[in-house]
Amino acid sequence: MPHAPIDVTRTTTWGALMAHCRVLEPDLRGWFAGDPTRAERFTHEAGDLHVDLSKNLVTDETRDLLLGLARDVRLPELIEAMFRGDHINVTEDRAVLHTALRRPAGAQPPLVVDGQDVDAAVHEVLAKVYAFAEQVRSGEWTGVTGKPVRTVVNIGIGGSDLGPVMAYEALRPYVAEGLEVRFVSNIDPTDVAETTAGLDPETTLFIVASKTFGTLETLTNARLAREWLWQGLISAGAIEDVEDARAAAVSAHFVAVSTALDKVAAFGIDPDNAFGFWDWVGGRYSVGSAIGTSLAIAIGPERFAEFLAGLHTMDEHFRTAEPAQNVPVLMGLLNVWYVNFLGAESHAVLPYSQHLHRFPAYLQQLTMESNGKSVHWDGTPVTTDTGEIFWGEPGTNGQHAFYQLIHQGTRLIPADFIGVAAPAHPLSDGGTDVHALFMANFFAQTKALAFGKSAEEVRAEGTAEAIVPARVFEGNRPTTSILAPALTPSVLGQLIALYEHITFVQGVVWGIDSFDQWGVELGKQLATELAPAVAGDAEALASQDASTKALVERYLELRG
């Protein structure tokens, strides 16, 4: 890091924000009524995204103080450090260069980090991914019996699953006809069993995505998939039940995204069919790397390049825009405002696009794995709350479920609404444009959350006095509205990068390392140690604590 973490609570600006918070009385109705330019002043453009921040619980003074906080923690300096390739992932002593994955070929000046020509390395792997994707899409790549691939099954977990599956679902209209991608992540055997159900082994290709090729869940599922392939081909008479035939089947039906070529080869995958990536790419930031191979196959190299260009567009906005016009900076600071000053604990992401139905789940890993930390990047305890609980569902599904809590509950829940102007399927119902009706709900919800309905307005509708309180909406529920022309590969890339950089901004303010994830390690370690006990090893079981021992014993009884 360029400097030691700054305890943000000791800055003058933090104290000024605390004093400002104590006297601020949010009044969105009054603020809009008294300021006809509020919407214009708090609305910004970033790439293709139109971002309206005006319905947030901030005044000009709030915004200016938050921008001062960004200066206090030297946010501009750390943004440059990340793009430059400094080792800002302190606990792992690594650069953080997911932004390099989407730098265009020939970008100047060249990016050289730790003696590596990063641009050359990225585009070498990208060219290999694109060539392979074209082989699969054209039918040149065939299975062991000579049939082309019809289904790709991506086997990964965490960032090796959430990114590709979210992007695949978001970009379904761009998927090649006759081609399907499925995803396996959970070690629950139900996942691999049901994902492969109904597939033809002769036309199925597996992508095993694991940087180290040692992830327990991924390798377990890969072995189950390999056995499924063998048994399916043998039972159909497609191959003989001999070692050479089995090896040839794996070579034709499995590829890897990994840098552990020895382990890839030991599994039976030709190392020439392994696509690598680098330590400076965190899993939850890796969808633009070879981890996106399944997506590149599905939508094709040209569209994947548009996706990368969208990511880069937001990178450049974040890197070059002045803080007062910088959308990721402003949204990250707003999140700090809600968490640390207004007491919000969760954040809703509400996409009004069915194709973005996996986007909230994707953001859960991005934000909560990144900023779920309790120590600064130098190991000292944090002095503020950190992180947010991200959650959400698409469109009107959420309206008929949890919006009640957002509208009239006792908790403050900031919400991001994401919508597109042009739908993938412009359908009408008796002359009614259904997408227009859908978006009317988007606009109505943000209006209702902001301005509510007073007791006087409820009474004016003739409501009985006894139930007036139940029908009052207090308003002042903060929302951000994000609008895009359509859900294209470029727009999806812009949305992903927007939230990546929002997450980074918050981490800088809190003085934490947003790029490690040690919190996922202990449970994995203990699971490995517990596996013998769960399998029936009496000695291993006896060494467990009383609760764990009793639970395992009961499980073994139930299992029979």
Buried (B, 14 or more C-beta within 10 A) or exposed (E): BEEEBBBBEEBEBBEBBEEBBEEBEBBBBEBBEEBEEBEEEBEBEBBBBBBBBBBBBBBEEBBBBBBBBBEBBBBBBBBEBBBEBBBBBBBBEBBBBBBBBBBEEEEEEEBEBEEBEBBEBBBEBBEBBBEBBBBBBEEEBBBBBEBBBBBBBBBBBBBBBBBBBBBBBBBBEBBBEEBBBBBBBBBEEEBBEEBBEEBBBBBBBBBBBBBEBEBBBBBBBBBBBBEBBBEBBBEEEBBEEEEEBBEBBBBBBBBBBBBBBEBBBEBBBBEEBBBBBBBBBBBBBBBBBBBBBBBBBBBBBEBBBBBBBBBBBBBBBBBEBEBEEBBBBBBBBBBBBBBBBBEBEBBBBBBBBBBBBBBBBBBBBBBBBBBBBEBBBEEEEBBBBBBBBBBBBBBBEBBEEBBEEBBBEEEBBBBBBBBBEEBBEEEEEEEEBBBEEBBEBBBEBBBBBBBBBBBEBBBEEEBEEEEBEEBBBEBBBBBBBBBBEBBBBBBBBBBBBBBBBBBBBBBBBBBBBBBBBEEEEEEEEEEEEBEBBBEEEEEBBEEBEEEBBEEBEEEBEEEE
